[in-house]
Amino acid sequence: MGTLLSKVFGTKNERELKRLWPLVEKINALEVSFSNMSDIQLKDKTYEFKRRLESGESLDDLLFEAFAVVREVAKRRLRMRHFDVQLLGGIVLHQGKIAEMRTGEGKTLVATLPVYLNALEGKGVHVVTVNDYLAKRDTQWMGPIYNFLGMSVGVIQHDISFLYDPTYISSDKRFDYLRPCTRKEAYNADITYGTNNEFGFDYLRDNMKYDISEYCQRELNYAIVDEVDSILIDEARTPLIISGPSEESTDKYYKIDKIVPKLNKDVDYTIDEKARTVILTEEGSIKVERLLGVGNLYDPSNIELVHHVLQALKAHVLFKRDVDYVVKDGEVIIVDEFTGRLMPGRRWSDGLHQAIEAKEGVKIESENQTLATITFQNYFRMYKKLAGMTGTADTEAEEFAKIYNLEVVVIPTNKPMIRVDYPDIVYKTEKAKFNAVVKEIEELYKKGQPVLVGTISIEKSEILSNLLKKKGIPHSVLNAKYHEKEAEIIAQAGRSGAVTIATNMAGRGTDIILGGNPEGLAKEHLRNKPDYTEEEFVQALKKAEEICNKDREKVVSLGGLHIIGTERHEARRIDNQLRGRSGR
């Protein structure tokens, strides 16, 4: 019956798009008159819109003109014009819904439309990204649009905040146009870019202050969450915790760690891999009592001891180095299971982190007690209006509707998708699978076709890397260990003959440009000249553009970027992201 109704009336999504297209036509109708305006006339529109809001008009009344203004300014300042489908995405975001747009459809540019419109109220707009690099990049990239229209833009990073200022030149070229400022100034800007972690932690810090005048954040008004599925679904229940040190001694962790190797699996303890728990058997309990020299392990006075023994067992049998965490500079750093990124400063609670530190023989930091905590789910539900963008939300549409009351609208692509997706190939053993992967990479490398290989852990990416080294195939590895080089590696992954191995961290936010990224190549040429002038950069860029354009033609003729997923992820969406790196 449902299928029959869909055929007659169209799907819910088709009906929604049909309702929105006339709004896009109204914006298009204004394009010619706005393109004839002078820069000053365009700039004055912001003051006009604010006056009209004060006199009782709503944001919906201003939508057509505000979107037309942003489109025109983007053409003048960035040489980019919003396509009709991007206007469609902008309307959906303004309405407090999730716009599912295919990877490579320009979500960063889409956000400028509802961000500008909602910032006119002067109550603050937050644009939430998955990492500091993207927050900074998007501020520098889209800053000229907002600045032209008289809007201030702040960006908050892990340990510093900035305001966008086109006149500010930094000693480090990566921070050009970003003037350092206080956290409060960044939040008082009309628009603030930052990561979900930073917004959440700043909220907690504010709530620990006694004086409301010291708060950094204003009332939570409107947020657009980029990669909304990752933040609101994958990490929904991840608690953000601010903690303070407790007075406990760390010696017990070393003492307990020494007895773990003496316990035998299935005899002294059993493992539940799915629930990630370890249970001591009766024999195991007796053995632990003997090894630790205690009478009755389950005596109320020893309850904490049992807990630490179980955490030590978990550390040894359930948490693997270079999969769940890495050891860097004598520290145990967690690897985010969804993004594959390192999370410095984050610690597992309940003594687990200390147990892993004891296992790895590094300095044990004392256990912390929780002072303030909130989950992303609870934090983002406090915004007056919430919207999101992603390439892969429709698979979780039901969950978004149930938990956040957010509707998902699938936006059509600007051009038809020409990517070819092949079915899975299954091998009997991991060895046979990796041999087949290496063989396929070798064939593509000889042909000159760029290839991106997705793995699900650091360990697997390094196994594959070693196999390629044996074959003498040059390649780049992108995982949490080498994340500092992320943008550089991804930007050049589309050059002919490039072989890139990546964990799922490569799935988000960075375009792989066929033929390579001219800007990155120009900077590579000038690497030995850190104090290069603007003129030298322009010349190097021109040369790099010629090289990249020539290489692009070659790569396109070979079939574009070839993607190999070495195994399925837990979430189908992460597989879709890897697939979405190609055919953009």
Summary of the structure (lengths in Angstrom):
residues: 584
radius of gyration: 26.5
end to end distance: 36.1
largest distance: 88.0
contacts: 1854
relative contact order: 0.09
helix: 50%
strand: 15%
